[in-house]
Amino acid sequence: MRIAGFILLIMITACWTAPAAAGQSRLTSIANADCIFAPIGDEAGEDEDQLKTCPGLGGAQVLVNALGIRLRIGIRWPKGPSPQKAIWVTEAWSAGTAVDWRGVSDNKGFKPYAAIIRMKFQKEDTPAAGDQVLAVIRVGRGIACVMGAVDVGANRNANRLAHALADARPSFNCGTDKPTVGGVTTAAASRIAKGLAEQ
């Protein structure tokens, strides 16, 4: 009887798998005061092309590049094999001031697999923001691409939907897997979900 009980215990242990670690959030800033601006040259208009480098997580830096009336976001790993290579992932008229990193923690620290940034489109014929979309970006060392988007105005639970998109596909394969729109599909969310072809 003891042997049968022991065998049953082994079978239960073999079949049981621990639940996956729940995704966690960590915030970093892309506000001007928390970033380093590249020097501006002497050429006219160069101040409209200024690049700022902001601290990220998992060894990453977040790059914010103002290009006239558009702003693009990129990711770079300064200690990787290509320290100066930026992967440009999304753009709009403006952006929020925080990056919401999604990942898991272990005894070696926090390991991000996604970053969420609020992207803003200009309200027609005004200097104000109109549509706002949460860009869900897949991140891994040397890897970055848009994996999803959530329209803030069309979804009351936009942050929760963006977290769900990030956490459901932590191994999203850039270039193969297709980005998705969370919640209500809008033109603005679909535009962000397309990402940038320029790398």
C-alpha positions as CSV (number, residue, x, y, z in Angstrom):
1,M,0.0,0.0,0.0
2,R,2.9,2.3,0.8
3,I,4.4,1.6,-2.6
4,A,1.2,2.4,-4.4
5,G,0.8,5.7,-2.5
6,F,4.4,6.6,-3.3
7,I,3.9,5.9,-7.0
8,L,0.7,8.0,-7.0
9,L,2.6,10.9,-5.4
10,I,5.3,10.7,-8.0
11,M,2.6,10.7,-10.8
12,I,0.8,13.7,-9.3
13,T,4.2,15.6,-9.0
14,A,5.2,14.8,-12.6
15,C,1.9,16.1,-14.0
16,W,1.7,19.2,-11.9
17,T,3.5,22.3,-13.2
18,A,3.9,25.5,-11.3
19,P,1.9,28.4,-12.6
20,A,3.8,30.9,-14.7
21,A,5.0,34.0,-12.9
22,A,2.5,36.8,-13.2
23,G,3.6,39.9,-15.1
24,Q,4.7,42.8,-13.1
25,S,5.1,46.5,-13.9
26,R,8.0,48.8,-13.4
27,L,8.0,52.5,-14.5
28,T,10.8,54.6,-16.0
29,S,10.6,58.2,-17.2
30,I,11.0,59.8,-20.7
31,A,10.4,63.3,-19.3
32,N,12.9,65.8,-20.4
33,A,14.4,66.2,-16.9
34,D,15.2,62.5,-16.7
35,C,16.9,62.2,-20.1
36,I,20.1,63.3,-21.8
37,F,19.8,65.4,-24.9
38,A,22.3,65.1,-27.8
39,P,24.1,68.3,-28.6
40,I,22.5,70.6,-31.1
41,G,24.6,71.6,-34.1
42,D,24.9,75.0,-35.8
43,E,22.6,74.1,-38.8
44,A,19.2,75.8,-38.9
45,G,16.4,73.4,-37.9
46,E,18.6,70.9,-36.1
47,D,16.8,71.7,-32.8
48,E,13.7,70.1,-34.4
49,D,15.7,66.8,-34.9
50,Q,17.1,66.6,-31.4
51,L,17.5,63.1,-29.9
52,K,17.1,62.4,-26.2
53,T,18.3,59.2,-24.5
54,C,16.3,58.0,-21.5
55,P,17.0,55.2,-19.0
56,G,15.2,51.9,-19.4
57,L,15.3,48.5,-17.9
58,G,16.9,45.2,-18.8
59,G,20.0,47.0,-20.1
60,A,17.9,49.0,-22.5
61,Q,17.8,52.8,-23.3
62,V,14.7,54.5,-24.6
63,L,15.4,56.9,-27.5
64,V,13.0,59.8,-28.2
65,N,13.5,61.6,-31.5
66,A,11.6,64.7,-32.3
67,L,11.3,65.2,-36.1
68,G,9.4,68.4,-36.8
69,I,5.7,67.5,-36.2
70,R,6.3,63.9,-35.4
71,L,8.0,62.0,-32.6
72,R,9.4,58.5,-32.8
73,I,10.4,56.1,-30.1
74,G,13.3,53.6,-30.3
75,I,15.1,51.1,-28.1
76,R,18.9,50.5,-27.8
77,W,21.1,48.3,-25.8
78,P,24.4,50.2,-25.2
79,K,26.3,47.2,-23.8
80,G,25.1,44.8,-26.6
81,P,27.0,43.7,-29.7
82,S,25.7,46.8,-31.6
83,P,25.8,49.5,-28.9
84,Q,24.9,52.4,-31.2
85,K,22.1,50.6,-33.2
86,A,18.6,51.9,-32.4
87,I,15.5,50.0,-33.3
88,W,12.8,52.5,-34.1
89,V,9.4,51.0,-33.2
90,T,6.6,53.6,-33.1
91,E,5.8,57.2,-33.9
92,A,3.1,59.8,-33.6
93,W,2.8,63.5,-32.9
94,S,3.8,63.3,-29.3
95,A,4.2,60.8,-26.4
96,G,3.5,60.4,-22.7
97,T,6.3,60.9,-20.1
98,A,6.5,57.3,-18.7
99,V,7.3,53.8,-19.9
100,D,5.4,50.9,-18.3
101,W,7.7,47.9,-18.5
102,R,6.1,44.5,-18.1
103,G,8.2,41.6,-17.0
104,V,9.0,39.1,-14.2
105,S,11.3,39.2,-11.2
106,D,13.7,36.5,-10.0
107,N,16.7,36.4,-7.7
108,K,18.7,38.2,-10.5
109,G,16.3,41.1,-10.7
110,F,13.6,42.3,-13.1
111,K,13.5,40.9,-16.6
112,P,11.3,42.9,-19.0
113,Y,9.6,41.4,-22.0
114,A,7.4,44.3,-23.0
115,A,7.2,48.1,-22.7
116,I,4.1,50.2,-23.0
117,I,4.2,53.8,-24.1
118,R,1.3,56.3,-24.6
119,M,1.5,57.8,-28.1
120,K,-0.5,60.9,-29.0
121,F,-1.9,62.1,-32.2
122,Q,-2.5,65.8,-33.0
123,K,-6.1,67.0,-32.8
124,E,-6.9,68.3,-36.3
125,D,-6.1,72.0,-36.8
126,T,-5.1,72.6,-33.2
127,P,-1.8,72.4,-31.1
128,A,-3.5,69.9,-28.8
129,A,-3.4,66.1,-28.5
130,G,-6.4,64.2,-29.9
131,D,-6.4,60.4,-30.1
132,Q,-4.1,58.6,-27.7
133,V,-3.0,55.0,-28.0
134,L,-1.0,52.7,-25.8
135,A,1.8,51.1,-27.9
136,V,2.7,47.6,-26.6
137,I,6.3,47.0,-27.5
138,R,8.0,43.6,-27.4
139,V,11.5,44.0,-25.9
140,G,14.4,41.6,-25.4
141,R,18.1,42.2,-25.8
142,G,18.6,43.4,-29.3
143,I,14.8,42.9,-30.1
144,A,12.1,45.5,-30.3
145,C,8.8,45.8,-32.2
146,V,5.2,46.7,-31.7
147,M,3.2,43.7,-30.6
148,G,-0.1,45.4,-30.0
149,A,-2.0,48.7,-29.4
150,V,-4.9,49.9,-27.3
151,D,-6.9,53.1,-28.0
152,V,-7.2,55.0,-24.7
153,G,-10.3,57.0,-25.6
154,A,-12.2,54.0,-26.9
155,N,-11.5,51.7,-23.9
156,R,-12.2,52.5,-20.3
157,N,-9.8,49.8,-19.1
158,A,-7.0,50.6,-21.6
159,N,-4.2,50.0,-19.2
160,R,-5.5,46.6,-18.2
161,L,-6.0,45.6,-21.8
162,A,-2.4,46.7,-22.7
163,H,-1.0,44.7,-19.7
164,A,-3.0,41.7,-20.9
165,L,-1.6,42.0,-24.5
166,A,1.9,42.2,-23.2
167,D,1.5,39.3,-20.7
168,A,-0.3,37.0,-23.1
169,R,2.6,36.9,-25.6
170,P,5.9,37.4,-23.8
171,S,7.7,35.4,-26.5
172,F,6.2,37.4,-29.4
173,N,8.4,36.9,-32.4
174,C,9.1,40.2,-34.2
175,G,8.8,39.8,-37.9
176,T,6.8,36.7,-37.7
177,D,3.9,37.1,-35.3
178,K,1.2,39.6,-36.1
179,P,0.4,42.6,-33.8
180,T,-3.1,42.8,-32.3
181,V,-5.4,45.6,-31.3
182,G,-6.8,45.2,-27.8
183,G,-10.4,46.2,-27.1
184,V,-12.2,48.4,-29.6
185,T,-10.4,48.7,-33.0
186,T,-9.9,52.3,-34.1
187,A,-7.9,53.9,-36.9
188,A,-5.4,55.3,-34.5
189,A,-4.9,52.0,-32.7
190,S,-4.5,50.2,-36.1
191,R,-1.9,52.8,-37.2
192,I,0.2,52.3,-34.1
193,A,-0.1,48.5,-34.4
194,K,1.6,48.6,-37.8
195,G,4.8,49.8,-36.1
196,L,7.6,51.3,-38.2
197,A,9.3,49.7,-41.2
198,E,12.4,51.8,-40.7
199,Q,14.9,50.1,-38.4
